[in-house]
Amino acid sequence: MGKVGVDWVGNDILVESFADPKVKGVTCHLAYFDRSVIDRLQNGNWFEDPSYSALDCTRTGPVTLGDIDRDPEGEEVFREGRSLILKSLRVTRIYDAKNNALIYLGHASELTQGSGKMSLSVVPLDTP
């Protein structure tokens, strides 16, 4: 949905939006880095993109919870490959019953440079 140029070699930040498939009324926006061909040639590691991402989710209408997973481990709602084989960018939804909210966690499927890269967004639900 959006693309911002970062430097002269053609690296970009891409912005995507997606609706939560099981929660009507919630839309998430995810920004992530996309390496250019020139950067891949200069730096090697041809088949991998960085793990960094930013995430924000918001109410875009009345929220209706579908049949969501309410386990503390949450449920994956988005996945996109970031390398040829193992690494992927994911968004996991966690239901916070105590605070009546949905937590969306953007994260990579593997550690990068010694730590997990993540982003968090919380969508409050209507008071019951």
C-alpha positions as CSV (number, residue, x, y, z in Angstrom):
1,M,0.0,0.0,0.0
2,G,3.0,2.3,0.6
3,K,6.7,2.5,-0.2
4,V,9.3,5.0,1.1
5,G,12.8,5.2,-0.5
6,V,15.5,5.1,2.1
7,D,18.8,5.6,0.2
8,W,20.4,6.0,-3.2
9,V,20.9,2.2,-3.7
10,G,17.1,1.6,-3.8
11,N,16.5,0.2,-0.3
12,D,12.9,0.8,0.7
13,I,10.5,0.7,3.6
14,L,7.3,-1.0,2.6
15,V,4.0,-0.5,4.4
16,E,1.2,-3.1,4.2
17,S,-2.2,-3.1,5.7
18,F,-4.3,-6.2,6.5
19,A,-7.5,-6.9,8.3
20,D,-7.4,-9.4,11.2
21,P,-9.1,-12.5,9.5
22,K,-11.0,-13.5,12.7
23,V,-11.7,-10.1,14.3
24,K,-14.0,-7.9,12.3
25,G,-13.2,-4.2,12.7
26,V,-9.5,-4.3,13.3
27,T,-6.9,-3.4,10.7
28,C,-3.1,-3.6,11.1
29,H,-0.4,-1.6,9.3
30,L,3.0,-3.2,9.1
31,A,6.2,-1.5,7.9
32,Y,9.3,-3.4,7.1
33,F,12.6,-3.0,5.2
34,D,13.1,-4.3,1.7
35,R,16.7,-4.6,0.4
36,S,17.5,-3.5,-3.2
37,V,19.4,-5.6,-5.7
38,I,22.4,-3.3,-5.4
39,D,22.5,-3.7,-1.6
40,R,22.3,-7.5,-2.0
41,L,25.2,-7.5,-4.5
42,Q,27.3,-5.2,-2.3
43,N,26.7,-6.9,1.0
44,G,26.1,-10.5,0.1
45,N,23.5,-12.4,2.0
46,W,21.4,-12.4,-1.2
47,F,18.4,-14.3,0.0
48,E,17.6,-12.5,3.3
49,D,15.9,-9.3,4.4
50,P,16.3,-7.6,7.8
51,S,14.0,-8.6,10.7
52,Y,13.2,-5.0,11.8
53,S,9.5,-4.1,11.5
54,A,7.0,-1.7,13.0
55,L,3.3,-2.5,13.7
56,D,0.2,-0.6,14.6
57,C,-3.3,-2.0,14.7
58,T,-6.4,0.1,15.2
59,R,-10.2,-0.2,15.2
60,T,-11.7,0.6,11.8
61,G,-15.3,-0.3,12.8
62,P,-17.3,-2.1,15.4
63,V,-15.1,-4.9,16.7
64,T,-16.6,-8.4,16.5
65,L,-14.5,-11.3,17.9
66,G,-14.8,-14.4,15.8
67,D,-13.6,-17.8,16.9
68,I,-10.1,-16.6,18.1
69,D,-7.5,-18.6,20.0
70,R,-7.5,-17.4,23.6
71,D,-4.4,-19.3,24.7
72,P,-1.5,-17.2,26.1
73,E,0.6,-18.2,23.1
74,G,-1.8,-16.4,20.8
75,E,-2.6,-17.0,17.2
76,E,-0.7,-16.1,14.0
77,V,-2.6,-13.6,11.8
78,F,0.1,-12.7,9.3
79,R,3.2,-14.2,7.9
80,E,5.7,-13.2,5.1
81,G,9.0,-14.8,4.2
82,R,12.1,-12.7,4.9
83,S,14.7,-15.3,3.7
84,L,14.9,-18.1,1.2
85,I,14.4,-20.8,3.9
86,L,13.8,-20.1,7.6
87,K,13.2,-16.5,8.5
88,S,9.7,-15.0,8.3
89,L,8.0,-11.8,9.6
90,R,4.9,-12.7,11.6
91,V,2.1,-11.0,13.5
92,T,0.6,-12.9,16.4
93,R,-2.6,-11.9,18.1
94,I,-3.0,-12.4,21.9
95,Y,-6.3,-12.0,23.7
96,D,-5.9,-10.1,27.0
97,A,-9.2,-11.0,28.9
98,K,-8.2,-9.3,32.1
99,N,-7.8,-5.9,30.3
100,N,-10.3,-6.5,27.6
101,A,-7.9,-5.9,24.8
102,L,-6.2,-7.6,21.8
103,I,-2.4,-7.5,21.6
104,Y,-0.7,-7.7,18.3
105,L,3.0,-8.7,18.3
106,G,5.1,-8.2,15.2
107,H,8.2,-10.4,15.3
108,A,10.7,-12.3,13.3
109,S,10.8,-16.1,13.4
110,E,14.5,-16.1,14.4
111,L,17.0,-14.1,16.5
112,T,19.0,-11.5,14.6
113,Q,22.2,-10.0,15.9
114,G,21.6,-11.6,19.3
115,S,18.1,-10.4,20.0
116,G,14.6,-10.7,18.8
117,K,13.2,-7.8,16.8
118,M,9.6,-7.0,17.7
119,S,6.9,-4.4,17.7
120,L,3.7,-4.3,19.7
121,S,0.2,-2.8,19.3
122,V,-2.8,-3.0,21.6
123,V,-6.4,-2.6,20.5
124,P,-8.8,-2.0,23.5
125,L,-12.2,-3.7,23.1
126,D,-15.6,-2.3,24.2
127,T,-16.4,-2.6,27.8
128,P,-18.5,-5.7,28.3
